[in-house]
Amino acid sequence: MTFTQLSTYQLLRHRDAPATLRHKDGPMDIIVAAGILDYLKDNVIARFLDTMGSLLAPGGLLLLTNLHQENPWRSFMEYVCDWHVIHRTQAQFQVVCEGPPARNIKTVENITDAESNTNIFWAGQKQR
């Protein structure tokens, strides 16, 4: 396991930044991005996921989360905590995650946490 401190802004702004994420042993088998996509617009997510997809090995998994449109805590988050994020429906999130055919990542799982309906969990696999 390796750790690289790099902001989303740095990753997308600097052309050579993705190279700092490449592992010396080759492409990654799993990439997890939790708690970040809720803050990004769809066009920024597309660029971010294109980069993440380029780091995945064929058959590798991309695991992502986003707050659900029906999040029962949404009003509390926004009006009491002044915490504003982008909520998405399951269908919207799947479209954003899969992206265009060129990304070559297909949905394996797209679920919500059934009890609270707060989060969407999406898993995609890079095609061989």
BAMIGU-446880 format. One record per atom (N, C-alpha, C): x, y, z; chain; residue number from 1. Coordinates in steps of 0.001 Angstrom, whole numbers. Each point is the difference from the previous one (the first is absolute). Layout:
N
VEXTOR        u        v        w  kette   nr
VEXTOR        X        Y        Z      A  NUM
...
//
This chain:
128
VEXTOR        u        v        w  kette   nr
VEXTOR      848    -1161        0      A    1
VEXTOR     -848     1161        0      A    1
VEXTOR      900     1232        0      A    1
VEXTOR     -393      983     -794      A    2
VEXTOR      741     1256      -36      A    2
VEXTOR     -954     1160      249      A    2
VEXTOR      559     1096      440      A    3
VEXTOR     -782     1200      273      A    3
VEXTOR      612     1165     -756      A    3
VEXTOR     -817      744     -692      A    4
VEXTOR      446     1200     -698      A    4
VEXTOR     -932     1132      375      A    4
VEXTOR      565     1094      500      A    5
VEXTOR     -823     1153      350      A    5
VEXTOR     -119      888    -1233      A    5
VEXTOR    -1204       37     -534      A    6
VEXTOR     -257      733    -1235      A    6
VEXTOR    -1472      391      -16      A    6
VEXTOR     -278     1276     -132      A    7
VEXTOR    -1400      433      -25      A    7
VEXTOR     -622     -283    -1363      A    7
VEXTOR    -1318      -16      -35      A    8
VEXTOR     -705     -181    -1265      A    8
VEXTOR      367     1131     -953      A    8
VEXTOR       98     1194      529      A    9
VEXTOR      386     1160     -805      A    9
VEXTOR     1373     -222     -636      A    9
VEXTOR      977     -435      809      A   10
VEXTOR     1348     -251     -530      A   10
VEXTOR      -19    -1107    -1045      A   10
VEXTOR     -758    -1036      269      A   11
VEXTOR      -79    -1139     -907      A   11
VEXTOR     -519      414    -1375      A   11
VEXTOR    -1015      838       -9      A   12
VEXTOR     -625      386    -1263      A   12
VEXTOR      672     1204     -662      A   12
VEXTOR      698      786      774      A   13
VEXTOR      600     1231     -523      A   13
VEXTOR     1376     -228     -627      A   13
VEXTOR      777     -888      595      A   14
VEXTOR     1383     -191     -441      A   14
VEXTOR      123    -1268     -832      A   14
VEXTOR      456      152    -1205      A   15
VEXTOR       61    -1092     -971      A   15
VEXTOR      802    -1207      506      A   15
VEXTOR     1055      250      767      A   16
VEXTOR      852    -1101      464      A   16
VEXTOR     -458     -597     1331      A   16
VEXTOR    -1022      555      620      A   17
VEXTOR     -456     -477     1312      A   17
VEXTOR     -433    -1465       12      A   17
VEXTOR     -752     -493     -999      A   18
VEXTOR     -397    -1417       46      A   18
VEXTOR     1192     -959       58      A   18
VEXTOR     1126      409     -534      A   19
VEXTOR     1190     -868       33      A   19
VEXTOR      441     -273     1432      A   19
VEXTOR     -258      935      922      A   20
VEXTOR      392     -215     1394      A   20
VEXTOR     -851    -1080      660      A   20
VEXTOR    -1137     -325     -605      A   21
VEXTOR     -876    -1036      549      A   21
VEXTOR      281    -1387     -575      A   21
VEXTOR      764      -61    -1058      A   22
VEXTOR      293    -1299     -616      A   22
VEXTOR      918     -809      912      A   22
VEXTOR     -371    -1235      207      A   23
VEXTOR      765     -890      874      A   23
VEXTOR     1128     -649     -785      A   23
VEXTOR     1144     -159      639      A   24
VEXTOR     1172     -574     -683      A   24
VEXTOR     -245    -1429     -466      A   24
VEXTOR     -935     -706      640      A   25
VEXTOR     -287    -1391     -366      A   25
VEXTOR    -1076     -127    -1073      A   25
VEXTOR     -484     1126     -511      A   26
VEXTOR     -997      -53    -1065      A   26
VEXTOR    -1339      567      418      A   26
VEXTOR    -1013     -193     -854      A   27
VEXTOR    -1333      556      276      A   27
VEXTOR     -601     -541     1300      A   27
VEXTOR     -926      751      541      A   28
VEXTOR     -624     -352     1279      A   28
VEXTOR    -1177     -950     -200      A   28
VEXTOR     -220     -847      996      A   29
VEXTOR    -1122     -940      -29      A   29
VEXTOR    -1277      615      557      A   29
VEXTOR      146      916      954      A   30
VEXTOR    -1161      646      628      A   30
VEXTOR      324     1466      266      A   30
VEXTOR     -953      866     -312      A   31
VEXTOR       92     1414      353      A   31
VEXTOR    -1305      361      699      A   31
VEXTOR      117      648     1166      A   32
VEXTOR    -1168      417      777      A   32
VEXTOR      -14     1528       78      A   32
VEXTOR    -1131      595     -329      A   33
VEXTOR     -184     1447      150      A   33
VEXTOR    -1316      207      743      A   33
VEXTOR      100      259     1285      A   34
VEXTOR    -1188      177      837      A   34
VEXTOR       32     1392      621      A   34
VEXTOR    -1144      663      -18      A   35
VEXTOR      -99     1299      640      A   35
VEXTOR      589     1148     -796      A   35
VEXTOR      214     -193    -1293      A   36
VEXTOR      561     1079     -813      A   36
VEXTOR     -916      408    -1146      A   36
VEXTOR     -660     -965     -625      A   37
VEXTOR     -787      301    -1195      A   37
VEXTOR    -1204      881      310      A   37
VEXTOR     -444      -11     1241      A   38
VEXTOR    -1133      824      435      A   38
VEXTOR      288     1497     -162      A   38
VEXTOR     1269      350      -93      A   39
VEXTOR      399     1403      -89      A   39
VEXTOR      307      440    -1429      A   39
VEXTOR      -10     -929     -940      A   40
VEXTOR      435      289    -1365      A   40
VEXTOR    -1158        4     -988      A   40
VEXTOR       41      924     -935      A   41
VEXTOR     -991       33    -1082      A   41
VEXTOR      283    -1147     -959      A   41
VEXTOR    -1003     -362     -785      A   42
VEXTOR      113    -1153     -898      A   42
VEXTOR     1197       88     -944      A   42
VEXTOR      272     1187     -555      A   43
VEXTOR     1119      115     -940      A   43
VEXTOR     1349     -199      688      A   43
VEXTOR      111      386     1254      A   44
VEXTOR     1244     -206      750      A   44
VEXTOR      127    -1475      376      A   44
VEXTOR    -1115     -619      387      A   45
VEXTOR       14    -1438      290      A   45
VEXTOR      451     -770    -1228      A   45
VEXTOR     -467      391    -1173      A   46
VEXTOR      383     -698    -1231      A   46
VEXTOR     1514       22     -181      A   46
VEXTOR      606     1145      187      A   47
VEXTOR     1467       95     -136      A   47
VEXTOR      699     -819     1078      A   47
VEXTOR     -513       77     1230      A   48
VEXTOR      582     -746     1114      A   48
VEXTOR      -70    -1505     -263      A   48
VEXTOR    -1164     -483     -432      A   49
VEXTOR     -168    -1441     -219      A   49
VEXTOR      733     -488    -1243      A   49
VEXTOR      164      855    -1000      A   50
VEXTOR      839     -380    -1141      A   50
VEXTOR     1425     -262      474      A   50
VEXTOR      479      852      894      A   51
VEXTOR     1346     -182      552      A   51
VEXTOR       69    -1263      845      A   51
VEXTOR     -985     -206      880      A   52
VEXTOR        1    -1197      845      A   52
VEXTOR      -76    -1258     -861      A   52
VEXTOR     -826       26    -1029      A   53
VEXTOR     -119    -1147     -901      A   53
VEXTOR     1307     -332     -687      A   53
VEXTOR      790     1019     -305      A   54
VEXTOR     1287     -240     -661      A   54
VEXTOR     1009     -660      931      A   54
VEXTOR     -254       56     1297      A   55
VEXTOR      902     -602      986      A   55
VEXTOR     -382    -1436      350      A   55
VEXTOR    -1187     -437     -426      A   56
VEXTOR     -513    -1337      332      A   56
VEXTOR      510    -1069     -955      A   56
VEXTOR      274    -1159      558      A   57
VEXTOR      344    -1170     -813      A   57
VEXTOR    -1274     -543     -645      A   57
VEXTOR      105     -675    -1133      A   58
VEXTOR    -1176     -671     -561      A   58
VEXTOR     -592     -953     1050      A   58
VEXTOR    -1296       69      194      A   59
VEXTOR     -653     -797     1035      A   59
VEXTOR        4      675     1358      A   59
VEXTOR      702     1139      128      A   60
VEXTOR       81      722     1266      A   60
VEXTOR    -1318      661      360      A   60
VEXTOR     -180      253     1287      A   61
VEXTOR    -1250      573      514      A   61
VEXTOR      165     1458      399      A   61
VEXTOR    -1004      784     -323      A   62
VEXTOR      -89     1388      416      A   62
VEXTOR    -1208       83      930      A   62
VEXTOR      227      373     1261      A   63
VEXTOR    -1060       46     1012      A   63
VEXTOR     -256     1454      379      A   63
VEXTOR    -1246      451     -171      A   64
VEXTOR     -341     1410      172      A   64
VEXTOR    -1252      172      849      A   64
VEXTOR     -104     1153      656      A   65
VEXTOR    -1199      322      776      A   65
VEXTOR     -461     1424     -308      A   65
VEXTOR    -1262      251      255      A   66
VEXTOR     -583     1339     -108      A   66
VEXTOR    -1227       28      902      A   66
VEXTOR     -323     1158      522      A   67
VEXTOR    -1227      129      773      A   67
VEXTOR    -1204     -103     -933      A   67
VEXTOR    -1028     -697      473      A   68
VEXTOR    -1208     -243     -791      A   68
VEXTOR     -913     1226       23      A   68
VEXTOR     -689      211    -1100      A   69
VEXTOR     -963     1102     -133      A   69
VEXTOR    -1041      -28     1124      A   69
VEXTOR     -361    -1194      449      A   70
VEXTOR    -1021     -160     1042      A   70
VEXTOR      590      -31     1409      A   70
VEXTOR     1223      425      171      A   71
VEXTOR      680       21     1292      A   71
VEXTOR     -891      660     1058      A   71
VEXTOR     -416     -758     1028      A   72
VEXTOR     -888      570     1010      A   72
VEXTOR      680     1076      857      A   72
VEXTOR     1312       80      -50      A   73
VEXTOR      752      986      774      A   73
VEXTOR      288     1274     -796      A   73
VEXTOR     -455       48    -1230      A   74
VEXTOR      343     1112     -889      A   74
VEXTOR     -376     1371      584      A   74
VEXTOR    -1218      163      459      A   75
VEXTOR     -427     1295      554      A   75
VEXTOR      847      390     1198      A   75
VEXTOR      257     -956      876      A   76
VEXTOR      838      269     1167      A   76
VEXTOR     1394      431     -438      A   76
VEXTOR      574     -739     -948      A   77
VEXTOR     1346      322     -485      A   77
VEXTOR       54     1420     -564      A   77
VEXTOR     -996      350     -808      A   78
VEXTOR       33     1284     -697      A   78
VEXTOR     -396     1177      887      A   78
VEXTOR    -1063     -147      780      A   79
VEXTOR     -518     1144      745      A   79
VEXTOR      592      157     1391      A   79
VEXTOR      341    -1085      650      A   80
VEXTOR      568       88     1339      A   80
VEXTOR     1525       66      -57      A   80
VEXTOR      585     -853     -823      A   81
VEXTOR     1465      -92      -57      A   81
VEXTOR      624      858    -1102      A   81
VEXTOR     -824      561     -874      A   82
VEXTOR      491      767    -1149      A   82
VEXTOR      997     -832     -816      A   82
VEXTOR     -364    -1253     -209      A   83
VEXTOR      843     -982     -694      A   83
VEXTOR     -701     -345    -1308      A   83
VEXTOR      525      509    -1081      A   84
VEXTOR     -630     -160    -1307      A   84
VEXTOR      823     -926     -882      A   84
VEXTOR     -652    -1037     -467      A   85
VEXTOR      632     -963     -905      A   85
VEXTOR     -967     -274    -1152      A   85
VEXTOR      480     -731     -984      A   86
VEXTOR     -840     -343    -1143      A   86
VEXTOR     -583    -1390      225      A   86
VEXTOR    -1302      -47      227      A   87
VEXTOR     -705    -1273      148      A   87
VEXTOR     -397     -488    -1389      A   87
VEXTOR       34    -1309     -207      A   88
VEXTOR     -362     -574    -1301      A   88
VEXTOR     -939    -1187      202      A   88
VEXTOR     -776     -294    -1040      A   89
VEXTOR     -801    -1218       15      A   89
VEXTOR      918    -1161     -375      A   89
VEXTOR     -470    -1213      232      A   90
VEXTOR      783    -1178     -400      A   90
VEXTOR      285       12    -1493      A   90
VEXTOR    -1019      304     -787      A   91
VEXTOR      159        4    -1462      A   91
VEXTOR      995     1071     -443      A   91
VEXTOR     -102     1201      567      A   92
VEXTOR      944     1068     -346      A   92
VEXTOR     1425     -409      338      A   92
VEXTOR      162     -593     1188      A   93
VEXTOR     1339     -372      445      A   93
VEXTOR      588    -1090     -891      A   93
VEXTOR     -808     -956     -406      A   94
VEXTOR      495    -1066     -875      A   94
VEXTOR      472      575    -1337      A   94
VEXTOR     -774      910     -566      A   95
VEXTOR      378      610    -1281      A   95
VEXTOR     1326      746      137      A   95
VEXTOR      142      771     1076      A   96
VEXTOR     1234      755      222      A   96
VEXTOR     1181     -947      205      A   96
VEXTOR     -208    -1067      757      A   97
VEXTOR     1090     -938      305      A   97
VEXTOR      450     -792    -1223      A   97
VEXTOR     -941     -534     -749      A   98
VEXTOR      376     -773    -1190      A   98
VEXTOR      616      892    -1062      A   98
VEXTOR     -557     1166     -191      A   99
VEXTOR      533      925     -990      A   99
VEXTOR     -134     -527    -1411      A   99
VEXTOR      782      562     -919      A  100
VEXTOR      -75     -421    -1399      A  100
VEXTOR      617    -1383     -196      A  100
VEXTOR     -325     -666    -1111      A  101
VEXTOR      565    -1329     -266      A  101
VEXTOR     1529      -26       37      A  101
VEXTOR      631     1107     -354      A  102
VEXTOR     1466       49      -21      A  102
VEXTOR      610     -213     1389      A  102
VEXTOR     -763      285     1067      A  103
VEXTOR      531     -219     1355      A  103
VEXTOR      146    -1492      269      A  103
VEXTOR     -839     -801     -660      A  104
VEXTOR      120    -1458       57      A  104
VEXTOR     -227     -568     1401      A  104
VEXTOR     -914      602      743      A  105
VEXTOR     -342     -486     1338      A  105
VEXTOR    -1502     -271       38      A  105
VEXTOR     -351    -1199      414      A  106
VEXTOR    -1406     -418       46      A  106
VEXTOR     -447     -200     1445      A  106
VEXTOR    -1259      305      255      A  107
VEXTOR     -573     -150     1334      A  107
VEXTOR      -54    -1465      413      A  107
VEXTOR      487     -268     1203      A  108
VEXTOR     -101    -1322      616      A  108
VEXTOR    -1105       37     1054      A  108
VEXTOR      -82     1109      726      A  109
VEXTOR     -977      156     1082      A  109
VEXTOR     -338     1476      134      A  109
VEXTOR    -1271      299      255      A  110
VEXTOR     -459     1368      220      A  110
VEXTOR    -1131      -80     1015      A  110
VEXTOR      316      260     1267      A  111
VEXTOR     -981     -191     1066      A  111
VEXTOR      -46     1212      928      A  111
VEXTOR    -1070       82      782      A  112
VEXTOR      -77      989     1075      A  112
VEXTOR       -7     -764     1313      A  112
VEXTOR      357      704     1071      A  113
VEXTOR     -127     -631     1308      A  113
VEXTOR    -1490      -26      320      A  113
VEXTOR     -557    -1177      -49      A  114
VEXTOR    -1452     -213       28      A  114
VEXTOR     -697      614     1211      A  114
VEXTOR      637      -21     1139      A  115
VEXTOR     -689      475     1200      A  115
VEXTOR     -156     1511       36      A  115
VEXTOR     1043      735     -381      A  116
VEXTOR      -84     1458      121      A  116
VEXTOR     -139      731    -1330      A  116
VEXTOR      341     -667    -1101      A  117
VEXTOR      -55      626    -1327      A  117
VEXTOR      863     1262      -62      A  117
VEXTOR     1082       12      771      A  118
VEXTOR      877     1163       67      A  118
VEXTOR     1056      -17    -1091      A  118
VEXTOR      583    -1159     -255      A  119
VEXTOR     1124     -104     -931      A  119
VEXTOR     -278     -934    -1169      A  119
VEXTOR      712      264    -1083      A  120
VEXTOR       26     -898    -1152      A  120
VEXTOR     1397     -607      -36      A  120
VEXTOR       57    -1294     -199      A  121
VEXTOR     1274     -703     -133      A  121
VEXTOR       47     -590    -1403      A  121
VEXTOR     1048      327     -740      A  122
VEXTOR      124     -461    -1385      A  122
VEXTOR     1331     -708     -169      A  122
VEXTOR      -44    -1142     -659      A  123
VEXTOR     1221     -736     -335      A  123
VEXTOR       22     -208    -1502      A  123
VEXTOR     1120      322     -605      A  124
VEXTOR      175     -209    -1429      A  124
VEXTOR     1264     -785     -261      A  124
VEXTOR        6     -712    -1105      A  125
VEXTOR     1159     -824     -349      A  125
VEXTOR      531      420    -1364      A  125
VEXTOR     1318      182      -51      A  126
VEXTOR      629      330    -1276      A  126
VEXTOR      -10    -1246     -871      A  126
VEXTOR     -498      157    -1207      A  127
VEXTOR     -110    -1135     -914      A  127
VEXTOR     1367     -372     -555      A  127
VEXTOR      152    -1271     -294      A  128
VEXTOR     1293     -501     -486      A  128
VEXTOR      222      327    -1437      A  128
//
